[in-house]
Amino acid sequence: MDDLKLTAVRHVAARTGVVVLLFGVAGYLLQAGDSQPTPSVSGGYRAVQLTPEWAPDEGRSYVVSYDSVVPVGSRAIQVPILMYHYIRTPPSPRVDPLGYRLSVSPEVFQTQMDWLSGHGYHAVNFNQVRAYFAGAAPLPSRPVVITLDDGYADLYTTALPILEAHHFTAVAYIVSGFINQRGYVTSDEVVELDRAGIEIGSHTVSHPDLARMSFASAMFQVAEAKHVLEALVAHPVLDFAYPSGRYNPDTIIALEKAGYDTAVTTAAYPLTHSLANRYTWSRVRVSGGELLPGFITSLGLSMRTVTTTRLSLEPTPFELQLQT
């Protein structure tokens, strides 16, 4: 038993010495960085794994990471909110003109996601935006919100695999009364989307023109849809999209009373979003007919970022044993 305690003490002492030495190395790296160009970081995370020969614990990892982030503190953000509907082969514009305007082909969607990923954009949802405005967490560099309206079946069968292949989240605005109907997602798929990291938002019960409804009717549409969706995903649903972008002052009051935190429109401007206008956030409509340069231009300018340096140490099996 004494030998076991002595071994543990030696491990702790060695570990302490390593930490002291490692922080000395980190300090040197940070000082050296002051006299050299800042690392070019297009994404949110780059790491260099260090395996120093003097490490006493075999297999222990020492990681220096560089994170490019949008620092907290701004009262307004310029984050493009992209608006999609169908992700499918567009129908004939003569047979279904509305469906044609709302459809983006899988190939075009794939190309757009490829471009975003390849140029350092990071898909975020409105929970992350809330955390930013609360001062709780920065946004990653080049943030973008990808939204898909109505809850069509291809949201699950086509859009989700492409998003997952790029490690992208998104916000899916679901019409609660259309769930399990032909051509729309099922209740099980809504749950799977939520578990896959897609934020579920509300898009009313039956997709009516809220601006033409009585306050009581509008209140039912927004509150009932919220109730149905929350029962499925088992957590609050806080974000809303106005059907066809239609709303009036009473609609906003209904959203506030129902407990929503944000709402998006179909308007293209303004491009900045703040807590003050969080019930009228604009979106960038993606028609699918635009060429890639047009899509790129619609994203606007990226927000200012800063690069942070972080040192992390992965625990050894011995440490994990001591913690149990």
Phi, psi and omega in degrees: 000318179296321179297322179295318178296318181297320178297318179297318179298317179298321178295317180296317180296317179296320181295320179296318178297321180295317181299317179298313181295321182295320178293329175295317177296318180297319178299319178297318181296319180293321179293319179296327180293335180292335183256005180233162179301144177295137180305139177281115184237106179271337179254186182271351185205126168223138184225148173241119182273126180254129177235074185297144182294337183274003180294124184284338184254114182297134178091355180286140183250134176244119189237128172253123182239148177242120181246125175264118187225160170272113186293147178292162176122342180279140179276348178220146180237148175248085182240119179295131175251105185278138182245118175239161172235262176284141166244090187200169173294121184300139176286175178296131179295338178282322182279319184220077184298321179292315178299325178296317181291337183264001188253132172243127183293152177304324181294318179292317178300317178299315180297318180293318178293323176301316182294315179301312181296317183288344181248024170080017177278148180234119178288131178233163175246182185284343172295322177290324176295319178299316180297324179296310182294334177280354181078014185273333183201144175285168171266151175292165179298146179048059180286147176214141177255125179256117180244145178228122187266152167088329179082042177292160183301326182289348171303317182275317187280330187243308184292315184302311179301322179292317178298315181295325179296336179258003183059040181258140168269176177198174175241121181253113179271113188256132170277110191298325182287348180265353180299137181073005175272158180300130179090359181234168180293155175269168179297322178296323179291326175300315178297317179294322176300315179298315180291336178279358177099007176274124180286131179267122176245172184256146180222034181076182180275319187223016175061049180271175172276099185295334182291342182254006184260158172293162180299320181297317180293318178296321180298320178297314183301316185278323182285318181293319178299318178299316181298315182296314183292320179294327177294329179284311187269349175064034172199166185300143172249113193247353188239146192223149173235130178288127176302126182058015179073014186267130178197169173216178182304323179294327178298317180296320177299319178299319179297316180298316180294325180284344176101019175280154182252331179217163173210144180245152181249193172251006180288148181272342182227154002283165181272348179263148182231137180219173176294330182294329181244030189290350175262006179220038180293134181277165178222157176267112180286127176255110185273337183091341180271347181283150175285162183303318177302324177293319177299316181297316180298324182294344181286339180073193181277146178278151179285157178296140179236163172232155179255124177252148179247132183228136177250127180228150180235124179277133183293149176272162176304327179295318179295319179298324179293320180293331183281343184278000000 
